[in-house]
Amino acid sequence: MRLAGSNDGGARMPERRMEDGLKASVRSCYPTPDRNSRSRRDLLALAGLTAIGTARAQRPSEALDPASPQIGILLATTYTTGTLEERLDEAKAHGLACAQLSMACAGLPDMPDEMPADLPERFRRETAARGIRIASLQGTFNMCHPDEEHRRMGLRRLRVLAEAFPRTAIHICTGTRNPSSMWRRHPENNSPQAWRDMAACVREAADTARQAQVVLAFEPEVNNVVDSARKARQLLDEIGSPHLKVTFDPANIFHAGELPRMKEMLEEAFALVGKDIVLAHAKDLDHDGDAGHKAAGEGLLDYDLYLRLLRANRFNGPLLLHGLSRAQVPGCAAFLRAKLARAAG
């Protein structure tokens, strides 16, 4: 698929730059200051991190430390109304450094069949004008849907998105056998056929990503076919593509009865996939057996441990707020800043 009105003639990054080049290009969206350039102003900024307030929320987020993640947000699911520009203005006012964008922010379906030729430049221009980086794009569709044509339609739309936004990260979903929602569990999710269908779809998507020079990031989620860090490792090894990486949300990995083993499970997850994480989510949970549905800091997740594990794996990419309302953004962002400062200290 092509951009509407485009000539599809862009140059591609050389193949030899594969994994290191791709990870560098994705993480280059989140530049960090040189360690020698940190000033008294930076130290004063660190001292004020615990305040919920206002001064910090009036300017783009600054790196707490060269090794710290960059706080951002899933733009369309939090700022659910307004134009692209209005939603970005809100993110800027809340001091956020980056955002996952959806085509819904421009009044389109999340996964359009055709891309307006001017839209990618509009996204880049408007984010850059506000000092906000494009952390990733929403590219989710049900990659294990029982109807093969549904999967094929999703793959066609993913190609449209990837070709329009080369050298970016695209968040994807391994899906479920549930035909009505890719976020609901289904009894057949653990069947061999479900895995085969999902893996074949992911393999084709990874080839699209290779051609468009993007990184796809799937998320282990209790209601999906890939419902654990172990299965995420299995999928990464089976596909074997440098264009396939992980979105990690620790609020989404606890099956019923597993929450008391939080420390063990988080440490195991990072041992299995920590080096493959390119996107991290920040929300919370108050019970296991389902995906978390609480705003960051309002549940039971051990954020001190989570952020220490991100830091130990040298993750300094986007840490994206998720599952919260507009009104909760300032408090949750302040919570993350305070926790990141503690992890850095």
BALO-987488 format. One line per field, with one value per residue (C-alpha): residue number from 1; residue in three letters; x, y, z; chain. Coordinates in Angstrom, 2 decimals. Layout:
BEGIN
num: (NUM,...) $
residuo: (ALA,...) $
xx: (X,...) $
yy: (Y,...) $
zz: (Z,...) $
cadena: (A,...) $
END
This chain:
BEGIN
num: (1,2,3,4,5,6,7,8,9,10,11,12,13,14,15,16,17,18,19,20,21,22,23,24,25,26,27,28,29,30,31,32,33,34,35,36,37,38,39,40,41,42,43,44,45,46,47,48,49,50,51,52,53,54,55,56,57,58,59,60,61,62,63,64,65,66,67,68,69,70,71,72,73,74,75,76,77,78,79,80,81,82,83,84,85,86,87,88,89,90,91,92,93,94,95,96,97,98,99,100,101,102,103,104,105,106,107,108,109,110,111,112,113,114,115,116,117,118,119,120,121,122,123,124,125,126,127,128,129,130,131,132,133,134,135,136,137,138,139,140,141,142,143,144,145,146,147,148,149,150,151,152,153,154,155,156,157,158,159,160,161,162,163,164,165,166,167,168,169,170,171,172,173,174,175,176,177,178,179,180,181,182,183,184,185,186,187,188,189,190,191,192,193,194,195,196,197,198,199,200,201,202,203,204,205,206,207,208,209,210,211,212,213,214,215,216,217,218,219,220,221,222,223,224,225,226,227,228,229,230,231,232,233,234,235,236,237,238,239,240,241,242,243,244,245,246,247,248,249,250,251,252,253,254,255,256,257,258,259,260,261,262,263,264,265,266,267,268,269,270,271,272,273,274,275,276,277,278,279,280,281,282,283,284,285,286,287,288,289,290,291,292,293,294,295,296,297,298,299,300,301,302,303,304,305,306,307,308,309,310,311,312,313,314,315,316,317,318,319,320,321,322,323,324,325,326,327,328,329,330,331,332,333,334,335,336,337,338,339,340,341,342,343,344,345) $
residuo: (MET,ARG,LEU,ALA,GLY,SER,ASN,ASP,GLY,GLY,ALA,ARG,MET,PRO,GLU,ARG,ARG,MET,GLU,ASP,GLY,LEU,LYS,ALA,SER,VAL,ARG,SER,CYS,TYR,PRO,THR,PRO,ASP,ARG,ASN,SER,ARG,SER,ARG,ARG,ASP,LEU,LEU,ALA,LEU,ALA,GLY,LEU,THR,ALA,ILE,GLY,THR,ALA,ARG,ALA,GLN,ARG,PRO,SER,GLU,ALA,LEU,ASP,PRO,ALA,SER,PRO,GLN,ILE,GLY,ILE,LEU,LEU,ALA,THR,THR,TYR,THR,THR,GLY,THR,LEU,GLU,GLU,ARG,LEU,ASP,GLU,ALA,LYS,ALA,HIS,GLY,LEU,ALA,CYS,ALA,GLN,LEU,SER,MET,ALA,CYS,ALA,GLY,LEU,PRO,ASP,MET,PRO,ASP,GLU,MET,PRO,ALA,ASP,LEU,PRO,GLU,ARG,PHE,ARG,ARG,GLU,THR,ALA,ALA,ARG,GLY,ILE,ARG,ILE,ALA,SER,LEU,GLN,GLY,THR,PHE,ASN,MET,CYS,HIS,PRO,ASP,GLU,GLU,HIS,ARG,ARG,MET,GLY,LEU,ARG,ARG,LEU,ARG,VAL,LEU,ALA,GLU,ALA,PHE,PRO,ARG,THR,ALA,ILE,HIS,ILE,CYS,THR,GLY,THR,ARG,ASN,PRO,SER,SER,MET,TRP,ARG,ARG,HIS,PRO,GLU,ASN,ASN,SER,PRO,GLN,ALA,TRP,ARG,ASP,MET,ALA,ALA,CYS,VAL,ARG,GLU,ALA,ALA,ASP,THR,ALA,ARG,GLN,ALA,GLN,VAL,VAL,LEU,ALA,PHE,GLU,PRO,GLU,VAL,ASN,ASN,VAL,VAL,ASP,SER,ALA,ARG,LYS,ALA,ARG,GLN,LEU,LEU,ASP,GLU,ILE,GLY,SER,PRO,HIS,LEU,LYS,VAL,THR,PHE,ASP,PRO,ALA,ASN,ILE,PHE,HIS,ALA,GLY,GLU,LEU,PRO,ARG,MET,LYS,GLU,MET,LEU,GLU,GLU,ALA,PHE,ALA,LEU,VAL,GLY,LYS,ASP,ILE,VAL,LEU,ALA,HIS,ALA,LYS,ASP,LEU,ASP,HIS,ASP,GLY,ASP,ALA,GLY,HIS,LYS,ALA,ALA,GLY,GLU,GLY,LEU,LEU,ASP,TYR,ASP,LEU,TYR,LEU,ARG,LEU,LEU,ARG,ALA,ASN,ARG,PHE,ASN,GLY,PRO,LEU,LEU,LEU,HIS,GLY,LEU,SER,ARG,ALA,GLN,VAL,PRO,GLY,CYS,ALA,ALA,PHE,LEU,ARG,ALA,LYS,LEU,ALA,ARG,ALA,ALA,GLY) $
xx: (0.00,1.09,0.53,-2.41,-0.91,2.70,5.25,6.57,10.15,11.87,15.34,15.78,18.34,21.08,20.32,23.69,22.71,19.95,19.60,22.02,20.99,17.30,17.54,19.67,17.20,14.28,16.07,17.45,13.93,14.76,18.12,19.79,22.21,25.91,27.00,29.58,27.05,24.88,24.64,23.43,20.10,19.76,20.43,17.85,15.35,16.00,15.38,11.88,10.72,8.36,6.13,2.94,2.81,2.87,6.23,7.51,4.21,4.55,7.54,8.66,9.98,13.71,15.79,16.24,19.50,21.16,20.11,16.49,13.47,11.61,8.09,5.40,1.82,-0.52,-1.98,-5.27,-6.40,-5.89,-6.64,-9.66,-11.04,-9.65,-7.46,-3.96,-2.59,-4.88,-3.95,-0.24,-0.72,-2.11,0.82,3.22,1.39,1.82,5.57,5.67,8.65,7.16,3.92,2.55,0.43,-2.59,-4.09,-7.27,-5.63,-6.10,-9.69,-8.81,-9.30,-6.47,-5.39,-6.46,-6.53,-4.89,-2.71,-3.12,0.17,0.62,-0.15,3.31,4.88,2.08,2.74,6.48,6.03,3.50,5.33,8.67,7.11,6.16,9.36,7.55,9.08,7.14,7.77,5.76,2.67,-0.38,-0.55,-2.63,-4.90,-5.85,-2.95,-4.64,-8.18,-9.89,-10.77,-7.72,-9.04,-9.23,-5.54,-4.66,-6.54,-4.59,-1.31,-2.23,-3.03,0.16,2.13,0.38,1.41,4.97,5.68,4.31,6.50,9.86,12.44,9.86,8.51,5.02,3.14,1.35,-0.83,-0.41,-4.15,-6.62,-9.06,-11.87,-13.44,-14.97,-12.02,-8.26,-8.03,-10.29,-9.14,-10.46,-10.27,-8.47,-5.63,-3.37,-4.06,-1.23,-3.25,-3.71,0.05,0.73,-1.70,-0.34,3.31,2.70,1.05,3.88,6.47,4.85,4.54,8.24,9.09,7.03,8.95,12.25,11.27,10.00,12.83,10.58,10.57,7.47,6.94,4.47,3.26,2.99,-0.55,-2.53,-5.51,-3.48,-1.83,1.53,0.47,3.80,7.44,8.32,6.04,7.43,10.91,9.64,8.14,11.26,13.41,11.02,10.73,14.39,14.02,15.87,12.70,10.63,10.96,8.91,6.57,6.62,3.76,4.30,0.63,-0.37,1.60,0.01,-2.34,-4.74,-2.82,0.52,0.46,2.09,5.11,5.51,9.24,10.10,8.00,9.29,12.89,12.24,10.53,13.49,15.92,13.99,13.17,14.78,17.30,14.55,12.32,11.99,8.75,7.69,4.22,3.33,0.01,-1.03,-3.21,-5.10,-5.72,-4.30,-5.97,-6.53,-4.69,-4.14,-6.69,-5.37,-3.36,0.33,0.87,-2.72,-2.36,-0.08,2.73,6.22,7.40,10.73,11.58,10.18,12.22,15.35,15.01,14.55,17.66,19.65,18.81,19.97,16.54,16.30,13.51,9.85,7.97,4.39,1.55,-1.49,-4.92,-5.55,-7.77,-6.74,-7.17,-4.78,-1.88,-0.14,-0.17,0.95,3.73,4.96,4.82,7.01,9.50,9.92,10.34,12.83,14.86,14.90,16.01,18.76,19.92) $
yy: (0.00,3.56,6.91,8.62,10.94,9.84,8.36,5.72,6.66,7.16,5.80,2.90,2.51,0.04,-3.53,-3.95,-1.48,-3.86,-4.36,-1.81,0.77,0.20,0.38,3.49,5.13,4.36,5.50,8.56,9.91,10.31,12.12,12.36,15.03,14.44,13.50,16.28,18.94,18.65,21.96,23.48,24.07,20.31,19.59,22.16,20.53,17.18,18.70,19.78,16.49,15.50,18.55,17.96,21.12,23.63,25.00,21.70,21.05,24.15,22.99,19.84,17.11,17.02,13.90,13.18,11.46,10.14,6.63,7.52,6.75,9.66,10.17,10.21,9.16,7.24,10.39,9.18,7.04,9.79,13.00,11.48,14.60,17.55,17.98,16.58,20.00,20.47,17.07,17.80,21.14,19.29,16.89,19.83,21.59,18.46,18.45,15.21,14.42,11.97,10.36,7.32,8.65,7.11,8.02,8.63,11.87,13.10,11.91,8.67,5.02,3.72,1.57,3.29,1.63,4.69,7.42,11.10,12.11,15.14,13.43,12.05,15.49,17.06,14.63,15.36,19.11,19.49,17.27,18.97,22.42,21.46,19.67,16.32,13.26,10.55,7.57,5.12,4.65,2.57,-0.33,-2.86,-5.38,-8.91,-11.00,-14.21,-13.50,-16.77,-15.27,-15.31,-12.43,-10.27,-10.95,-10.24,-6.93,-5.97,-6.81,-4.64,-1.72,-2.24,-1.90,1.42,2.69,1.38,2.81,6.20,6.40,4.70,4.46,4.53,2.05,0.62,-0.93,-4.17,-6.80,-10.58,-10.87,-13.52,-16.01,-13.76,-12.44,-9.33,-7.90,-8.35,-7.55,-10.36,-13.84,-16.89,-20.60,-21.43,-18.95,-21.74,-24.05,-24.96,-23.61,-20.23,-19.97,-21.01,-18.44,-15.68,-16.52,-16.61,-13.20,-11.77,-13.22,-11.49,-8.27,-8.47,-8.78,-5.65,-3.96,-5.02,-3.54,-0.27,-0.10,0.14,-1.73,-3.61,-3.87,-6.47,-6.60,-9.71,-9.46,-11.94,-11.94,-12.46,-15.49,-14.16,-13.90,-14.08,-13.09,-16.73,-16.79,-13.41,-14.92,-17.90,-15.64,-13.48,-16.58,-18.19,-15.13,-14.19,-10.69,-7.57,-5.69,-7.41,-6.11,-5.79,-3.29,-4.05,-3.26,-4.89,-4.39,-6.83,-9.99,-11.39,-14.34,-15.25,-16.10,-14.67,-11.22,-12.39,-13.42,-9.92,-9.51,-12.96,-12.51,-9.04,-10.15,-13.22,-11.11,-8.75,-11.67,-13.06,-9.97,-6.97,-6.38,-6.43,-3.76,-0.65,0.73,0.71,1.41,3.05,2.06,0.01,-2.83,-3.76,-7.45,-10.21,-12.32,-9.42,-6.48,-3.59,-0.79,1.70,4.88,4.76,4.99,4.11,0.34,-2.41,-2.37,-2.08,0.91,1.12,-2.39,-1.84,1.30,-0.25,-3.15,-0.77,1.10,-2.11,-3.01,0.46,1.41,5.15,5.14,6.12,5.35,5.91,6.75,4.65,3.87,7.27,10.30,13.80,14.94,12.26,13.14,15.81,13.65,10.49,12.31,13.78,10.30,8.90,11.77,11.22,7.46,7.93,10.34,7.76,5.02,7.26,8.07) $
zz: (0.00,-0.69,0.83,-0.81,-3.38,-2.78,-5.17,-2.70,-3.60,-0.22,0.33,2.78,5.52,4.53,5.63,7.30,10.06,11.23,14.96,16.40,13.84,14.41,18.18,17.88,15.53,17.81,20.95,19.18,19.52,23.19,23.29,26.68,27.82,27.95,31.48,31.54,30.63,33.71,35.48,38.72,36.97,36.40,40.07,41.12,38.76,40.42,43.84,42.84,41.33,44.11,43.75,41.75,40.37,38.11,37.15,35.77,34.03,31.90,29.85,28.03,30.28,30.80,31.33,35.01,34.24,31.08,32.08,32.89,30.72,29.14,30.48,27.82,27.19,24.90,23.40,21.93,24.86,27.47,25.57,23.91,22.25,20.33,17.29,17.08,17.90,20.91,22.32,21.87,23.61,26.62,26.65,26.50,29.33,31.43,30.80,28.82,26.63,24.14,23.01,21.27,18.43,16.79,13.46,15.48,16.64,13.07,12.75,10.94,11.92,14.09,11.13,7.91,4.50,2.96,4.44,3.50,1.92,4.17,7.48,8.39,7.93,9.96,12.82,12.72,12.42,15.22,17.68,16.98,17.40,20.97,21.90,22.02,20.41,18.60,20.87,18.80,16.68,17.49,15.06,16.96,15.30,16.31,15.02,16.16,14.99,13.97,10.57,8.30,6.19,9.30,9.91,6.30,6.39,9.50,7.77,4.78,7.05,9.03,5.81,5.10,8.52,8.39,4.93,5.97,9.10,8.47,11.26,14.04,16.59,16.09,19.00,18.02,19.73,19.41,19.88,20.97,19.52,20.78,17.55,19.13,21.09,20.88,24.62,25.90,26.77,24.90,25.86,22.61,23.14,24.39,21.46,19.05,16.11,17.78,18.26,14.64,13.24,15.47,14.75,10.99,11.17,13.28,10.90,7.93,9.93,10.81,7.14,6.44,9.25,7.68,4.34,5.86,8.43,11.48,14.79,15.90,19.65,20.97,24.56,26.77,28.14,30.23,27.85,24.68,23.09,24.26,27.89,29.71,29.45,28.73,25.69,24.63,24.69,22.71,20.04,19.77,19.32,16.85,14.61,14.96,13.56,14.75,13.76,16.46,20.01,23.20,24.82,28.53,30.90,34.30,35.22,32.46,33.25,36.42,36.00,38.79,41.96,40.77,42.35,45.61,43.47,42.01,42.73,41.39,38.27,37.42,37.84,35.68,33.01,32.75,32.68,29.71,27.64,29.37,26.60,23.97,25.55,23.39,24.88,28.53,29.92,33.21,34.73,37.76,39.03,42.18,41.38,39.21,36.55,34.16,32.64,35.02,34.86,37.41,36.92,37.82,41.56,42.46,42.78,44.04,41.47,42.97,40.95,42.76,41.60,38.09,37.50,38.99,36.55,33.62,34.71,35.20,31.59,30.45,29.22,28.59,26.03,26.42,29.63,28.54,30.91,30.11,31.58,33.15,32.69,31.69,35.29,36.54,34.24,36.39,39.53,37.73,35.90,39.19,40.75,37.96,38.20,41.92,41.46,38.61,40.75,43.52,41.13,39.79,43.31) $
cadena: (A,A,A,A,A,A,A,A,A,A,A,A,A,A,A,A,A,A,A,A,A,A,A,A,A,A,A,A,A,A,A,A,A,A,A,A,A,A,A,A,A,A,A,A,A,A,A,A,A,A,A,A,A,A,A,A,A,A,A,A,A,A,A,A,A,A,A,A,A,A,A,A,A,A,A,A,A,A,A,A,A,A,A,A,A,A,A,A,A,A,A,A,A,A,A,A,A,A,A,A,A,A,A,A,A,A,A,A,A,A,A,A,A,A,A,A,A,A,A,A,A,A,A,A,A,A,A,A,A,A,A,A,A,A,A,A,A,A,A,A,A,A,A,A,A,A,A,A,A,A,A,A,A,A,A,A,A,A,A,A,A,A,A,A,A,A,A,A,A,A,A,A,A,A,A,A,A,A,A,A,A,A,A,A,A,A,A,A,A,A,A,A,A,A,A,A,A,A,A,A,A,A,A,A,A,A,A,A,A,A,A,A,A,A,A,A,A,A,A,A,A,A,A,A,A,A,A,A,A,A,A,A,A,A,A,A,A,A,A,A,A,A,A,A,A,A,A,A,A,A,A,A,A,A,A,A,A,A,A,A,A,A,A,A,A,A,A,A,A,A,A,A,A,A,A,A,A,A,A,A,A,A,A,A,A,A,A,A,A,A,A,A,A,A,A,A,A,A,A,A,A,A,A,A,A,A,A,A,A,A,A,A,A,A,A,A,A,A,A,A,A,A,A,A,A,A,A,A,A,A,A,A,A,A,A,A,A,A,A,A,A,A,A,A,A) $
END
